[in-house]
């Protein structure tokens, strides 16, 4: 049976063998109706590396809108006529309070995210000070501040930040159709600079932007080669006023296939399902874990409402999954 083929593939991967790229290509190009053949193997890989413990993270939108970049999916770009809320960098105390409010919850990691190509140094210092003020909480800290340099990473690390988030957004071969104001290599170099500074890296992308199945695999292999520690997968929720406002090429089954593909390609990496998970997966949303997800972003996203923590915790309880300590 096909399920047994992929289950045996999963066992091979767990032993440390890396399949040929043609095998991954076969997974990437499976028709949506075949996705359930992938799930037993993907789930086996997930439970082997992460048991039934699920990572929870949440973000604070520290600076919103008026972004100088033209990413075609983004409501925050100054090039797009959207109704997104805009504001300058939140106060240090407000960003700190976002972390303090998570005490007593099972959230693992708190991240400050800001709009713009890269946060100015004086504002990086404010973010760093805000997180330093929350050092006594149980949380780990992440920052997503755009394209920054070696000195900035040192400042963040000294404040207690242990992970930097910087998505590739799209595969190299698709990137120029999504963004023209900075290059794919600038994003790659930022990831490498964060790693050089001794930070863990969280990097993934957004799907549903017109990419091909092979380009989805291309991104997965790029992230594998970069050796990132966590991979956030987002599914596009088209926003009125952006160039992609009318695009719609995702199905719940395709979303599950993307998650499973990343689990087979990156077996021991954290795979976190983030924006658009409920909107795009619908009734199949709880299956993200059996497709290979080991984490979720809970709470609101940058410019769209997310799934509230109490609902996520109830879902995990019903699935007999446990938030990771």
Secondary structure, DSSP 8 states (H G I E B T S, - for coil): -HHHHHHHHHHHHHTT----HHHHHHHHTS-GGGTHHHHHHHHHHHHHHHTTEEEEEEEEEEEBS-BS---TT-TTBTTS------B----HHHHHHHHHTTTTS---EEEEEE-SSB--HHHHHHHHHHHHTTTTSS-EEEEE-BS--HHHHHHHHHTTEEEEE---BS-HHHHTTT-SSS-HHHHHHHHHHHHHTT-EEE--EEE-SS--HHHHHHHHHHHHHHT-SEEEEEE----TTSTTTT-----HHHHHHHHHHHHHHSTTSEEEE-TTHHHHHGGGGGGGTTTT--EEE-B--SSS--B-HHHHHHHHHHTT-EE--
